[in-house]
Amino acid sequence: MKVTILGAGVIGVTSAYYLAKAGHQVTVIDRQSGPALETSFANAGEVSFGYCSPWAAPGIPRKALKWLFMEHAPLVLRPKVDYAMLSWMVRMLLNCTSERYAINKSRMLRLADYSRVSLAELRAETSIAYDERMQGTLQLFRTQAQLDASAKDVKALAADGIPYDVLDREGCIRMEPALRHVSDKIVGGLLTPKDETGDCFKFTNALAAKCASMGVAFDYGRQIKGLVVEAGQAKGVVTDTGTVLLSDAVVVALGSYSPLLLKPFGIKLPVYPVKGYSLTIPITDASRAPESTVMDETYKIAITRLGDRIRVGGMAEISGYTNDLGPARRKTLEHSVSDLFPGGDLKAANYWSGLRPMTPDGTPVIGATNIRNLFLNTGHGTLGWTMSTGSARVLTDVVGGRKADIDVSDLSLSRYGR
């Protein structure tokens, strides 16, 4: 089958790998000059199979009100006259119940654990390197209230058989020795030992090179203008050159921009951009740098070791399709990392932002649409790399008409109804 994938981020490239492996003829189109140059470029560096939770959670509405008045707030809201923003926010608030949180988290953990197994297999098959480490994620609590509130996550992890360990202050220091310098600032943590870290940009580029060796064609620097749909069936893609690329199947993996492409065809995809920021900092003192990923629960910021660099990423800014680099967000990243791990050169840091494609319930949208031969693999939010390999395998099974290894009945767009 001839398959065209729209988007060369980590989701599009992993989709290309598994589709090519299954024997399909694959072409990937992207407006950038190479792979992983947008949201996948400088993410937090986490591959969080265990630390995998929906943003919509009990207590979030109350916390959000408090965050509005914090100097270093994990959530920033810039409201505007935008029906898509309002609709997405209302749907997200409706998911902030204990019942919905449990359902959504379990669904996300199922896909994430499948991705954990798939990534290990892919790494063995390809031998690609990307500053990877397999030392887990430490969710770090600065207050007893945060530690107590982690009970709901522990319950979900236990229910799905995901390994975890609740640590006291000394246990956190054993996992991350640099924390001994700031031991008075922490009370404990939640360790998910199967989590990994690495450079998503390096990973995606290495995998794209492997895909090319398998016959995948990459068409860079081409703007996607629309789809060719005839008699309820996707036939191909129109680009800025006016060329119609005919396909047997089209996969939309355009992240936050997926809804804009689909809207003219009556497909209402509840994905909205939630902006995240990162700093990439050269390490000057390894004894004061993290060994793996530490999630600073107070500021919702991940601090990750990437070789000789520290990647600091996080925050959620709801401001539409804007990609400016506000100085206030940089100060928050700098505050979190310098407070815990002052082992890098902040003056030499690279500052970046990207638009995460978020669904209201936290789970990506993977599968068929009501237009024949048109498939989706998008809406992964902050967990695109974490869920990429499992999502790509699910997509490949759906495109090929095969039964997937996991339950995929609640992953498609149909879960949102008509």
Disulfide bonds with the S-S distance in Angstrom:
none
